[in-house]
Amino acid sequence: MWWQEGWVWIVAGIGLGVLEVLAPGYVFLGFAVGAVIVGAGLWIGLLGGSPAVLALVFALVSLVAWWVLRRIFGLRKGQVKIWHDDINN
């Protein structure tokens, strides 16, 4: 089936990476990393089996990637957004 093909996961990861460029916010980038890692695992032969196992690995890797990216690129400690103008003015 299609979920056992590594290249499908890698292409989906690249597509999610492109979507992240179009709509930045570090949301799709974690999913992109997760999809590429699952695709690479399938391609190398480390992963395989049911779609439930692949979905679990994808979810866990995506969550960890999102958390790491937020730590690296997120709001720094002590950094506060300051609004100087009101939108209603």
C-alpha positions as CSV (number, residue, x, y, z in Angstrom):
1,M,0.0,0.0,0.0
2,W,1.0,3.6,-0.4
3,W,1.8,4.2,3.3
4,Q,4.6,1.6,3.1
5,E,6.4,3.5,0.4
6,G,9.3,5.6,1.7
7,W,9.2,8.0,-1.3
8,V,5.6,8.9,-0.6
9,W,6.4,10.1,2.9
10,I,9.5,12.0,1.7
11,V,7.5,13.8,-1.0
12,A,4.8,14.6,1.5
13,G,7.5,16.0,3.8
14,I,8.9,18.2,1.1
15,G,5.3,19.4,0.3
16,L,4.8,20.3,4.0
17,G,8.1,22.1,3.9
18,V,7.0,24.2,1.0
19,L,3.7,24.9,2.7
20,E,5.7,26.1,5.7
21,V,7.5,28.6,3.5
22,L,4.2,29.9,2.2
23,A,2.5,30.0,5.6
24,P,5.3,30.4,8.2
25,G,4.7,29.7,11.9
26,Y,6.7,26.6,12.6
27,V,3.6,24.4,12.4
28,F,4.1,22.5,9.2
29,L,7.8,22.2,9.6
30,G,7.5,19.7,12.5
31,F,5.2,17.6,10.4
32,A,7.6,17.9,7.4
33,V,10.5,16.6,9.6
34,G,8.3,13.8,10.9
35,A,7.3,12.7,7.4
36,V,10.8,12.8,6.0
37,I,12.1,10.8,9.0
38,V,9.4,8.1,8.6
39,G,10.1,8.0,4.8
40,A,13.8,7.6,5.5
41,G,13.1,4.8,8.0
42,L,10.9,3.0,5.5
43,W,13.5,3.4,2.8
44,I,16.4,2.1,4.9
45,G,14.2,-0.7,6.3
46,L,14.1,0.4,10.0
47,L,10.3,0.9,9.9
48,G,7.5,-1.1,8.4
49,G,4.3,-2.8,9.1
50,S,0.9,-1.4,9.9
51,P,-0.2,2.2,9.2
52,A,-0.9,2.6,13.0
53,V,2.8,2.1,13.8
54,L,3.8,4.5,11.0
55,A,1.3,7.1,12.2
56,L,2.5,6.7,15.8
57,V,6.2,7.2,14.8
58,F,5.2,10.1,12.6
59,A,3.2,11.8,15.4
60,L,6.0,11.3,18.0
61,V,8.8,12.5,15.7
62,S,6.7,15.5,14.6
63,L,6.0,16.4,18.2
64,V,9.6,16.2,19.2
65,A,10.7,18.2,16.0
66,W,8.1,20.9,16.7
67,W,9.2,21.2,20.3
68,V,12.9,21.4,19.3
69,L,12.1,24.0,16.6
70,R,10.1,26.1,19.1
71,R,13.0,26.0,21.5
72,I,15.5,27.1,18.9
73,F,13.5,29.6,16.9
74,G,10.7,30.6,19.4
75,L,10.3,33.6,21.6
76,R,13.4,34.1,23.7
77,K,13.3,34.3,27.4
78,G,12.7,37.9,28.4
79,Q,11.5,38.9,25.0
80,V,8.1,40.5,25.0
81,K,6.0,41.8,22.2
82,I,5.3,45.5,22.7
83,W,2.4,47.2,20.8
84,H,2.9,50.9,20.3
85,D,-0.2,51.5,18.2
86,D,-3.8,50.5,18.7
87,I,-5.5,48.9,15.7
88,N,-8.5,51.1,16.3
89,N,-6.6,54.4,15.9
